[in-house]
Amino acid sequence: MRISWIIKFVFRAFLGIGIVLMVNQLLVDRNYLISVQTNIFSFLTSGLLGLPGVFALYGIAFYSFL
């Protein structure tokens, strides 16, 4: 049972980091200054929360940009 939690966590984390990298590249191509760094905090956030965690990371980045 715990193995399935670990597998889900790792899958969500890598998928979340992949989405962060793609969105960052899209924002750079369109000359926006907002980006989310790929570090252990973003890895853990996307792993624990999934896609809503990625949205939260970009929400925090946008808020700090203001």
PyMOL commands that set and color helices and strands:
alter all, ss='L'
color gray80, all
select helices_A, chain A and resi 2-29+40-49+51-65
alter helices_A, ss='H'
color red, helices_A
deselect
rebuild
show_as cartoon
